[in-house]
C-alpha cells in the first residue's frame, strides 16, 4: 500500500510517488471515508487524469473529483489481480461513487449449507461468509418465486423440514409425518448416513443449477430398481417425483435445441433508471431470471454491465462457459480473464449480432423492459419513498388535501384518421388498472393534440358522478407542456370545477423532465436530481411511471385502430366480398393474416362464403401466382 501521505502536500505533488505499475486506488473525502475504488494498468497515469486543470468525465465523475481530499493505492502484479482486488474492495467498502450491486431484502436467496455434515436448505437475504466454506447460494429470487421453488424442491426431493440439528439430535425423537409419507428419508432415525443425505442435497443443488438430466436418470433408475424388486409402493413414489419434475421442465421455455448453458444479460432504460436483467439458460431451457436496478446517471451502459459482471459472478452459484452481453465492453480481455479465474475454466463474453443468439439477447432486453416498467410502476423499492414523492407532488401542484387519486391523460395519433386518448389512474401512487379508460377521438378530422385533449376531458368529466369511472381525481396530469395544461384548465372552467392540473414535460431525449404548472412555470426535476435531491428523484420516478403508462395505453388503442382500419380496407377492396362476408372471414380465420394464408380449399369449404367470393379472396392475396 502507498505510504501515508500528508494532507499538507498538494494532491498533484503526491503523484511523483505513485509507480507506473498496475494497481488499485482508493479515493477519500475530508472525513477519511472511501468514496471511490478504481483499478488501473498504469496507476500514475490514471491518477494524473483526475488531478489535471480540466479533468474529463460526466457530472458524477466531476462531483467525485471535487470531494477528493486524499488517496491511497495498492500495487499488484497484473491487470487480473487488480480487477479481483477492485471487486473485493468495492464489496467491502461500498463506496458512494462506485456503481453498486446492492443486496435487497425483496430478493432473497436459497441457501444450501453444503459446508455442514447434514446440509440444510434455508432462506437467506444475502450471500454470507460461509460461501467460502462450501455453502451454496441460489438466486436472488422474488419472494413468491422462492416460496414456489422451495415447495417444488420438497415435493421432488425427500429432505427434512424440521428444526432438528444433526448429528446432535439423531435418535432422540421418533420420525415425523414427513418420513412416513416419503417426504423425508429420516436421518433422525440414525440409519441414514451423512453421505446418503448429502447425495439428496447434491441433487437439490443440481436442480437449482438447471442440471436436470442426471436427476431424471437417477430417479428413473430408483423407480426401475424398486419395481424389479417388487417394492411397488416405493416405485410409485419415485414415479410421482419423476412426473413432477417432467411437468416442471415442460413449463420452462425451451430457447435452444442444443442443450446449451449460458447467461444472457439484457438492458433497458427509461431516462430515470436502468435495469439489467440476467436470464439463465441451462440445458437449452430458460430456468431463472433476476433484475437489478441502477440510477440512469450512474454510468454508460458498458460500465454498468462491466460492474455487474465483476460484482455478481464472484457469488454466483455457477458461471457458464458463455455470457451474452448487450454492448461492447471496455477492456474485455481483463474481464474475460477475471471470469476464467472464477470459473476455473474457459469463459467467453459475446455480443450476439444475428440469428438465434441475437434473438436470445432481444428476449433478455424485452424482459429488462418489462421488469423496469413493473419496478417504476410500483415506486421503486420503498413505500416510504413513494409516499414522499406523493407529498412533494401535492405541494408542487397546490393539492392542499393530499394527493390520493391521480388521473393522467395522453393523446396518440397516426395521421388524421386514428386519434386515440387514454386515461390512466394511479391511487396512492400505484396503478389502478381496472379504472383505466380509452377514448376514440370523434370530433376532429386532423391531428390537433389540444382539441383532442379537450374532447377526452369533456367526455371524462361528463361521467364525474359515475361510480364505474371511480371517484373525483385529486390531480389531473396531462402529457405535454403549457399548452396542454391550458387546454385542460379551459375544460375545467367550462364545468366550473377546481381540480389542480399539471403537465408532464419531456426533454430532447424523450425522457420525463419535469412538471408544467398551472401558473406557467416549469419545475425542472431533472436538474434537481443532478444535484442529488432525493425528493426530486422520487418524484421524477413517479412521473416517469405515470407518463409512460399513459403513453403506452393511448398507443395501444391507436395501434388497434390502425390495424382494424388496415384490415377493413384490405378486405373492402375485394368487390365480391361485402360486409357480412368480411365478418364471416374474420370470425372464421381470426385475423387478416389468417385469411391471407388460407388455401383455396379452405375458403371454398367455408359455409356461406360462396364459390365466387372464395376464388376472389384467394386471388386477392395470391395475385403473383
BAFI-70346 format. One line per 10 residues: number of its first residue (from 1); their letters; for each residue x, y, z of C-alpha. Coordinates in Angstrom, 2 decimals. Layout:
N
NUM) A) X,Y,Z; ... .
***
This chain:
625
1) XXXXXXXXXX) 0.00,0.00,0.00; 1.08,3.56,-0.55; 3.00,5.38,2.17; 0.95,7.67,4.42; 0.58,10.95,2.55; 0.44,14.25,4.38; -2.66,16.40,3.85; -0.37,19.43,3.72; 1.05,18.37,0.35; -0.97,19.20,-2.77 .
11) XXXXXXXXXX) -2.52,16.13,-4.31; -0.76,16.58,-7.65; 2.65,16.69,-5.91; 1.99,13.24,-4.42; 1.69,11.75,-7.89; 5.50,11.67,-8.15; 5.42,8.89,-5.51; 2.95,6.80,-7.49; 4.51,4.00,-9.59; 3.51,3.10,-13.13 .
21) XXXXXXXXXX) 2.58,-0.47,-12.13; -0.90,-1.99,-12.30; -2.90,-1.47,-9.15; -5.98,-0.31,-7.30; -6.54,3.19,-5.93; -8.87,4.40,-3.17; -10.20,7.96,-3.17; -11.10,9.51,0.20; -13.05,12.57,1.24; -12.20,15.05,4.01 .
31) XXXXXXXXXX) -13.57,12.68,6.68; -11.31,9.85,5.55; -14.20,7.82,4.10; -13.52,5.86,0.93; -15.73,7.36,-1.77; -14.39,5.55,-4.84; -12.36,2.45,-5.71; -10.81,2.05,-9.14; -8.23,-0.04,-10.98; -5.56,0.91,-13.50 .
41) XXXXXXXXXX) -2.92,-0.73,-15.64; -0.76,2.35,-15.01; -1.53,3.88,-11.62; 0.35,7.15,-12.14; -1.30,7.96,-15.47; -4.77,7.13,-14.21; -4.43,9.25,-11.05; -2.98,12.16,-13.01; -6.12,12.17,-15.18; -8.16,13.07,-12.08 .
51) XXXXXXXXXX) -5.96,15.98,-11.00; -5.45,17.92,-14.23; -6.65,21.51,-14.55; -9.61,20.35,-16.68; -10.50,16.77,-15.72; -12.78,14.90,-18.12; -15.89,12.93,-17.21; -19.62,13.10,-16.68; -21.31,15.02,-13.88; -20.91,12.18,-11.41 .
61) XXXXXXXXXX) -17.16,11.83,-12.05; -16.63,15.58,-11.70; -18.64,15.59,-8.46; -16.47,12.76,-7.11; -13.26,14.61,-8.03; -14.46,17.72,-6.19; -14.74,15.68,-2.96; -11.30,14.02,-3.10; -9.13,15.03,-0.14; -6.72,12.08,-0.14 .
71) XXXXXXXXXX) -5.93,8.86,-1.95; -4.17,5.56,-1.41; -3.06,2.88,-3.81; -2.18,-0.81,-3.81; 0.35,-2.14,-6.31; -0.38,-5.58,-7.83; 1.37,-7.76,-10.36; -1.21,-7.90,-13.17; -4.42,-6.43,-14.58; -6.30,-9.57,-13.48 .
81) XXXXXXXXXX) -5.14,-9.18,-9.90; -6.17,-5.51,-9.99; -9.64,-6.44,-11.23; -10.11,-9.06,-8.49; -8.87,-6.72,-5.77; -11.09,-3.89,-7.03; -14.17,-6.15,-6.85; -13.27,-7.22,-3.29; -12.73,-3.65,-2.06; -15.95,-2.36,-3.67 .
91) XXXXXXXXXX) -17.90,-5.12,-1.95; -16.20,-4.38,1.38; -16.40,-0.57,1.43; -19.50,0.11,-0.75; -18.09,3.48,-1.95; -20.63,6.18,-2.77; -19.36,6.90,-6.29; -18.95,3.31,-7.48; -21.67,1.51,-9.40; -23.01,-0.75,-6.68 .
101) XXXXXXXXXX) -24.83,-4.04,-6.98; -26.60,-3.80,-3.65; -28.30,-6.65,-1.81; -32.03,-6.03,-1.38; -34.32,-7.72,1.11; -37.00,-8.07,-1.55; -34.70,-10.51,-3.38; -33.91,-13.47,-1.08; -31.68,-16.45,-1.84; -31.93,-20.20,-1.27 .
111) XXXXXXXXXX) -29.01,-21.23,0.90; -27.89,-24.88,0.92; -25.41,-25.45,3.75; -23.16,-27.96,1.99; -20.45,-26.88,4.44; -22.30,-28.87,7.15; -22.29,-32.65,7.65; -26.09,-32.76,7.27; -26.86,-29.81,4.95; -29.97,-27.66,5.38 .
121) XXXXXXXXXX) -31.98,-25.73,2.82; -32.98,-22.29,4.15; -33.94,-18.81,3.03; -31.23,-16.12,3.18; -31.34,-12.40,2.49; -27.73,-12.07,1.39; -24.70,-14.14,0.48; -22.79,-14.91,3.68; -19.20,-15.63,4.56; -19.97,-19.37,4.81 .
131) XXXXXXXXXX) -19.86,-19.48,1.00; -16.09,-19.69,1.33; -16.51,-22.85,3.44; -18.76,-24.54,0.88; -22.28,-23.20,1.43; -24.12,-22.60,-1.83; -26.42,-19.69,-2.63; -29.01,-19.66,-5.41; -30.94,-16.64,-6.59; -31.78,-13.98,-5.81 .
141) XXXXXXXXXX) -35.47,-14.74,-6.29; -38.62,-12.70,-5.99; -40.21,-13.75,-2.69; -43.11,-15.55,-4.39; -40.75,-17.37,-6.76; -38.60,-18.53,-3.84; -41.64,-19.89,-1.99; -42.75,-21.83,-5.07; -39.20,-23.12,-5.69; -38.94,-24.45,-2.13 .
151) XXXXXXXXXX) -42.37,-26.10,-2.44; -41.33,-27.89,-5.66; -38.00,-28.95,-4.18; -39.69,-30.53,-1.17; -42.15,-32.31,-3.46; -39.40,-33.85,-5.60; -36.62,-34.44,-3.07; -37.07,-36.18,0.31; -35.42,-33.64,2.58; -36.03,-32.60,6.15 .
161) XXXXXXXXXX) -38.08,-29.51,7.02; -37.90,-29.80,10.82; -35.62,-27.82,13.15; -33.65,-30.81,14.42; -29.87,-30.40,14.29; -27.84,-33.38,13.08; -25.92,-35.33,14.17; -26.78,-33.91,17.63; -30.45,-34.92,17.56; -30.14,-38.34,15.87 .
171) XXXXXXXXXX) -32.19,-40.96,17.75; -33.68,-38.54,20.29; -37.21,-38.45,18.83; -39.36,-40.59,16.58; -39.55,-39.65,12.89; -42.21,-37.11,11.96; -45.09,-37.50,9.48; -42.92,-36.42,6.53; -40.84,-39.59,6.91; -43.89,-41.83,6.93 .
181) XXXXXXXXXX) -45.34,-40.27,3.75; -42.00,-40.39,1.92; -41.21,-36.66,2.08; -38.02,-37.18,4.16; -35.51,-40.02,4.23; -35.41,-39.79,8.04; -31.83,-39.01,9.10; -33.20,-38.64,12.64; -33.61,-42.45,12.84; -29.86,-42.99,12.81 .
191) XXXXXXXXXX) -29.73,-45.46,9.90; -29.18,-42.84,7.16; -25.54,-41.98,6.60; -24.42,-38.44,6.08; -23.23,-39.47,2.60; -26.74,-40.66,1.64; -28.31,-37.48,2.95; -25.72,-35.31,1.21; -26.48,-37.13,-2.05; -30.08,-35.86,-1.80 .
201) XXXXXXXXXX) -28.85,-32.31,-1.14; -26.43,-32.61,-4.05; -29.40,-33.40,-6.31; -31.14,-30.28,-4.98; -28.09,-28.20,-5.93; -28.10,-29.74,-9.42; -31.78,-28.90,-9.73; -31.19,-25.26,-8.75; -28.37,-25.09,-11.29; -30.71,-26.38,-14.02 .
211) XXXXXXXXXX) -28.83,-29.69,-14.44; -31.90,-31.89,-14.82; -30.56,-34.78,-16.91; -28.61,-36.58,-14.12; -31.52,-36.08,-11.70; -34.02,-37.59,-14.15; -31.73,-40.55,-14.81; -31.23,-41.11,-11.07; -34.98,-41.02,-10.35; -35.70,-43.39,-13.23 .
221) XXXXXXXXXX) -33.07,-45.87,-12.03; -34.53,-45.86,-8.50; -38.04,-46.34,-9.86; -36.99,-49.27,-12.08; -34.96,-50.91,-9.32; -37.84,-50.69,-6.84; -40.24,-52.14,-9.44; -37.83,-55.00,-10.28; -37.61,-55.84,-6.57; -41.44,-55.77,-6.32 .
231) XXXXXXXXXX) -41.41,-52.74,-3.99; -44.29,-51.19,-5.91; -45.28,-48.57,-3.33; -41.75,-47.17,-3.34; -41.64,-47.35,-7.15; -44.85,-45.31,-7.36; -43.25,-42.68,-5.10; -40.25,-42.32,-7.44; -42.62,-42.27,-10.43; -44.63,-39.38,-8.92 .
241) XXXXXXXXXX) -41.46,-37.40,-8.31; -40.27,-38.05,-11.84; -43.62,-36.87,-13.24; -43.49,-33.71,-11.11; -40.04,-32.91,-12.48; -41.17,-33.63,-16.05; -44.14,-31.27,-15.67; -41.87,-28.55,-14.34; -39.44,-28.91,-17.25; -42.32,-28.80,-19.74 .
251) XXXXXXXXXX) -43.38,-25.40,-18.35; -39.92,-23.94,-18.85; -39.35,-22.15,-22.13; -37.07,-24.05,-24.48; -34.80,-21.50,-26.16; -32.23,-23.81,-27.75; -32.28,-27.35,-29.11; -28.54,-27.76,-28.47; -28.76,-28.13,-24.69; -26.59,-25.03,-24.14 .
261) XXXXXXXXXX) -25.64,-23.48,-20.80; -25.25,-19.71,-20.93; -26.27,-16.47,-19.20; -27.88,-13.61,-21.13; -27.63,-10.05,-19.78; -30.31,-7.68,-21.08; -30.52,-3.92,-20.57; -33.34,-1.37,-20.56; -33.54,2.30,-19.55; -36.36,4.81,-19.17 .
271) XXXXXXXXXX) -34.46,8.05,-18.65; -34.65,7.75,-14.88; -33.36,4.26,-14.11; -31.58,1.38,-15.81; -32.44,-2.31,-15.44; -30.01,-5.17,-16.02; -31.81,-8.50,-16.43; -29.91,-11.79,-16.26; -31.52,-14.86,-17.86; -30.07,-18.28,-17.07 .
281) XXXXXXXXXX) -30.20,-20.88,-19.86; -29.45,-24.40,-18.66; -29.63,-27.45,-20.93; -31.31,-25.24,-23.52; -34.11,-24.08,-21.20; -34.77,-20.76,-19.50; -34.61,-21.68,-15.80; -34.12,-18.40,-13.96; -34.30,-14.62,-14.28; -33.26,-11.81,-11.95 .
291) XXXXXXXXXX) -33.31,-8.00,-12.23; -31.03,-5.27,-10.89; -31.74,-1.53,-10.99; -29.42,1.48,-11.11; -29.94,5.26,-11.39; -29.77,6.39,-15.02; -26.99,8.91,-14.39; -24.52,6.50,-12.82; -22.60,5.46,-15.92; -22.65,4.43,-19.53 .
301) XXXXXXXXXX) -24.28,1.05,-20.32; -20.90,-0.62,-20.92; -19.65,0.48,-17.48; -22.83,-0.78,-15.83; -22.50,-4.20,-17.47; -18.82,-4.41,-16.54; -19.61,-3.53,-12.91; -22.37,-6.14,-12.87; -20.02,-8.87,-14.12; -17.31,-8.11,-11.57 .
311) XXXXXXXXXX) -19.69,-7.84,-8.60; -22.28,-10.52,-9.39; -20.25,-13.51,-10.55; -17.90,-13.93,-7.55; -21.02,-15.00,-5.58; -22.82,-16.80,-8.42; -23.73,-20.48,-7.99; -22.46,-21.23,-11.48; -20.60,-19.37,-14.19; -21.43,-20.75,-17.64 .
321) XXXXXXXXXX) -18.98,-21.04,-20.50; -20.75,-18.28,-22.46; -22.20,-14.97,-21.25; -24.09,-12.81,-23.75; -23.91,-9.06,-23.08; -25.83,-6.22,-24.79; -22.91,-3.86,-25.52; -19.21,-3.96,-26.33; -17.28,-3.67,-23.06; -14.23,-1.60,-22.14 .
331) XXXXXXXXXX) -11.11,-3.74,-21.62; -12.96,-7.04,-22.27; -9.78,-9.11,-22.08; -9.34,-8.34,-18.39; -12.99,-9.18,-17.66; -12.68,-12.49,-19.52; -9.55,-13.40,-17.54; -11.41,-12.47,-14.34; -14.34,-14.76,-15.19; -11.99,-17.58,-16.22 .
341) XXXXXXXXXX) -10.25,-17.38,-12.86; -13.59,-17.58,-11.05; -14.83,-20.43,-13.22; -11.51,-22.29,-13.28; -12.09,-22.85,-16.96; -12.84,-21.23,-20.30; -15.38,-18.38,-20.46; -16.46,-16.04,-23.28; -18.17,-12.65,-23.36; -20.22,-12.40,-26.55 .
351) XXXXXXXXXX) -22.25,-9.57,-28.10; -24.57,-11.51,-30.47; -25.18,-9.81,-33.82; -27.55,-12.15,-35.69; -29.55,-15.35,-35.71; -30.78,-17.35,-32.70; -28.21,-15.85,-30.35; -29.32,-12.33,-31.22; -32.92,-13.41,-30.57; -31.90,-14.53,-27.06 .
361) XXXXXXXXXX) -30.36,-11.13,-26.35; -33.53,-9.40,-27.59; -35.53,-11.67,-25.25; -33.35,-10.55,-22.32; -33.77,-6.90,-23.33; -37.54,-7.34,-23.53; -37.58,-8.91,-20.06; -35.50,-6.00,-18.77; -38.02,-3.52,-20.21; -40.92,-5.32,-18.54 .
371) XXXXXXXXXX) -39.07,-5.54,-15.20; -38.18,-1.84,-15.34; -41.78,-0.94,-16.09; -43.07,-3.01,-13.14; -40.36,-1.58,-10.87; -41.22,2.00,-11.85; -44.98,1.48,-11.56; -44.52,0.09,-8.05; -42.50,3.13,-6.98; -39.05,1.59,-6.84 .
381) XXXXXXXXXX) -38.01,-0.27,-3.70; -39.54,1.71,-0.86; -43.09,2.59,0.17; -41.73,5.49,2.23; -40.05,6.98,-0.87; -43.33,6.69,-2.78; -45.27,8.46,-0.04; -42.66,11.24,-0.01; -42.98,11.58,-3.80; -46.76,11.92,-3.48 .
391) XXXXXXXXXX) -46.33,14.58,-0.80; -43.87,16.59,-2.92; -46.19,16.29,-5.93; -49.07,17.67,-3.89; -47.02,20.63,-2.70; -45.78,21.42,-6.21; -49.26,21.31,-7.80; -51.20,23.01,-4.99; -53.22,20.00,-3.80; -53.96,21.09,-0.23 .
401) XXXXXXXXXX) -55.88,18.00,0.88; -53.25,15.44,-0.15; -52.85,13.54,-3.42; -54.60,10.17,-3.39; -56.14,9.72,-6.84; -54.29,10.89,-9.96; -55.78,10.76,-13.44; -53.32,11.13,-16.32; -54.18,11.72,-19.99; -52.31,11.31,-23.26 .
411) XXXXXXXXXX) -53.15,11.56,-26.97; -51.75,9.26,-29.66; -52.44,9.67,-33.37; -51.48,8.21,-36.71; -52.36,10.79,-39.33; -55.86,12.26,-39.29; -57.90,9.07,-39.04; -56.64,7.20,-35.99; -56.62,9.52,-32.96; -56.79,7.91,-29.52 .
421) XXXXXXXXXX) -56.83,9.20,-25.96; -56.01,7.42,-22.73; -56.94,7.89,-19.10; -54.81,6.03,-16.56; -55.44,6.14,-12.84; -52.92,5.97,-10.01; -54.25,5.56,-6.47; -51.80,6.15,-3.61; -49.03,6.12,-6.21; -49.92,2.68,-7.65 .
431) XXXXXXXXXX) -51.72,1.93,-10.95; -55.46,1.15,-10.62; -55.82,-0.63,-13.97; -59.49,-1.53,-13.57; -60.28,2.20,-13.84; -58.24,2.88,-16.98; -60.24,4.20,-19.95; -59.56,4.58,-23.68; -61.24,7.13,-25.95; -61.58,7.18,-29.74 .
441) XXXXXXXXXX) -61.46,10.87,-30.59; -64.51,11.64,-32.75; -64.91,15.39,-33.21; -61.72,16.29,-35.08; -60.57,15.22,-38.54; -56.96,16.41,-38.40; -54.21,15.99,-35.76; -54.75,18.58,-33.02; -53.47,17.46,-29.62; -55.06,20.36,-27.74 .
451) XXXXXXXXXX) -58.54,19.84,-29.18; -58.23,16.06,-28.78; -57.27,16.55,-25.13; -60.25,18.84,-24.59; -62.64,16.27,-26.10; -61.29,13.44,-23.93; -61.51,15.52,-20.75; -65.07,16.68,-21.55; -66.15,13.07,-22.02; -64.47,12.04,-18.76 .
461) XXXXXXXXXX) -65.93,14.90,-16.72; -69.39,14.10,-18.08; -69.08,10.86,-16.05; -67.72,12.51,-12.91; -70.60,11.14,-10.83; -70.45,7.66,-12.40; -69.10,5.17,-9.83; -67.79,2.87,-12.58; -65.30,5.64,-13.52; -64.15,5.99,-9.93 .
471) XXXXXXXXXX) -64.10,8.97,-7.61; -63.19,12.55,-8.48; -59.44,12.96,-9.06; -57.30,14.99,-6.66; -54.95,15.87,-9.52; -55.10,15.75,-13.32; -51.84,15.24,-15.20; -51.62,15.70,-18.97; -48.81,14.55,-21.24; -47.41,17.82,-22.54 .
481) XXXXXXXXXX) -46.39,21.34,-21.60; -48.08,24.68,-21.01; -50.45,24.40,-23.99; -51.84,21.06,-22.82; -52.26,22.40,-19.28; -54.21,25.40,-20.59; -56.42,23.09,-22.68; -57.28,21.09,-19.56; -57.93,24.22,-17.47; -60.31,25.53,-20.17 .
491) XXXXXXXXXX) -62.44,22.37,-19.94; -62.49,22.50,-16.13; -63.64,26.13,-16.27; -66.50,25.13,-18.62; -67.72,22.70,-15.95; -66.90,25.15,-13.14; -64.55,22.66,-11.49; -61.47,23.45,-9.45; -59.19,20.42,-9.88; -55.41,21.05,-9.91 .
501) XXXXXXXXXX) -53.74,20.37,-13.27; -50.11,19.93,-14.30; -48.30,18.77,-17.43; -45.61,16.11,-17.69; -42.89,17.53,-19.96; -40.07,15.66,-21.68; -36.55,16.64,-22.71; -34.91,16.37,-26.13; -34.14,12.69,-25.47; -37.84,12.00,-24.83 .
511) XXXXXXXXXX) -37.25,11.43,-21.09; -39.59,12.74,-18.42; -38.07,16.09,-17.43; -40.38,17.86,-15.02; -43.77,19.44,-14.38; -45.51,22.24,-16.26; -47.52,24.02,-13.56; -50.82,25.85,-13.92; -49.12,29.24,-13.41; -46.91,28.69,-16.46 .
521) XXXXXXXXXX) -43.74,27.74,-14.57; -41.73,24.59,-15.31; -40.45,22.60,-12.34; -37.16,21.21,-13.71; -36.89,17.96,-11.76; -34.02,16.51,-13.76; -31.82,19.46,-12.79; -32.64,18.87,-9.12; -31.86,15.17,-9.46; -28.42,16.08,-10.84 .
531) XXXXXXXXXX) -27.88,17.98,-7.57; -28.62,14.77,-5.59; -32.06,15.97,-4.42; -33.65,12.78,-3.08; -37.21,14.17,-3.10; -36.89,15.23,-6.73; -35.50,11.80,-7.61; -38.54,10.05,-6.11; -40.98,12.41,-7.80; -39.24,12.02,-11.16 .
541) XXXXXXXXXX) -39.53,8.23,-10.87; -43.26,8.52,-10.11; -43.90,10.89,-13.02; -41.90,8.66,-15.37; -44.12,5.73,-14.40; -47.33,7.71,-14.92; -46.27,9.30,-18.21; -45.01,6.02,-19.68; -48.20,4.22,-18.64; -50.47,6.90,-20.15 .
551) XXXXXXXXXX) -48.44,6.84,-23.38; -48.45,3.04,-23.57; -52.22,2.84,-23.04; -53.02,5.51,-25.64; -50.65,3.95,-28.15; -52.28,0.54,-27.68; -55.68,1.88,-28.77; -54.12,3.86,-31.60; -52.37,0.76,-32.96; -55.55,-1.31,-32.68 .
561) XXXXXXXXXX) -57.50,1.35,-34.59; -54.84,1.43,-37.32; -54.78,-2.35,-37.52; -58.57,-2.64,-37.80; -58.72,0.06,-40.47; -55.94,-1.65,-42.43; -57.76,-4.98,-42.22; -61.06,-3.40,-43.20; -59.55,-1.58,-46.16; -57.75,-4.71,-47.28 .
571) XXXXXXXXXX) -60.95,-6.77,-47.41; -63.06,-3.90,-48.68; -61.07,-3.84,-51.92; -62.43,-7.30,-52.81; -65.53,-6.46,-54.88; -67.27,-9.80,-54.35; -66.89,-9.64,-50.52; -69.39,-7.42,-48.73; -69.72,-6.53,-45.01; -71.35,-9.83,-43.98 .
581) XXXXXXXXXX) -68.76,-11.92,-45.81; -65.93,-9.81,-44.30; -67.28,-10.60,-40.84; -67.61,-14.26,-41.81; -63.98,-14.42,-42.94; -62.60,-12.66,-39.86; -64.72,-14.70,-37.44; -63.56,-17.95,-39.02; -59.86,-17.20,-39.71; -59.50,-14.80,-36.69 .
591) XXXXXXXXXX) -57.27,-12.24,-38.46; -56.39,-10.78,-41.85; -53.20,-12.82,-41.71; -55.27,-15.95,-41.24; -57.43,-15.03,-44.25; -54.37,-14.30,-46.39; -52.79,-17.66,-45.53; -55.94,-19.71,-46.14; -55.82,-22.20,-49.01; -58.41,-22.11,-51.80 .
601) XXXXXXXXXX) -59.82,-25.39,-50.50; -60.31,-23.87,-47.02; -62.08,-20.83,-48.48; -64.34,-22.97,-50.67; -65.24,-25.11,-47.66; -66.35,-22.11,-45.56; -70.18,-22.21,-45.38; -71.84,-19.01,-46.55; -68.86,-17.59,-48.44; -69.71,-18.92,-51.90 .
611) XXXXXXXXXX) -67.54,-20.10,-54.78; -67.15,-16.72,-56.49; -66.19,-14.88,-53.28; -63.82,-17.70,-52.28; -61.96,-17.50,-55.62; -61.89,-13.68,-55.46; -60.50,-13.71,-51.90; -57.81,-16.23,-52.75; -56.83,-14.32,-55.92; -56.66,-11.04,-53.92 .
621) XXXXX) -53.91,-12.42,-51.67; -52.15,-14.53,-54.30; -52.02,-12.29,-57.35; -48.40,-13.20,-58.02; -49.37,-16.87,-58.55 .
***
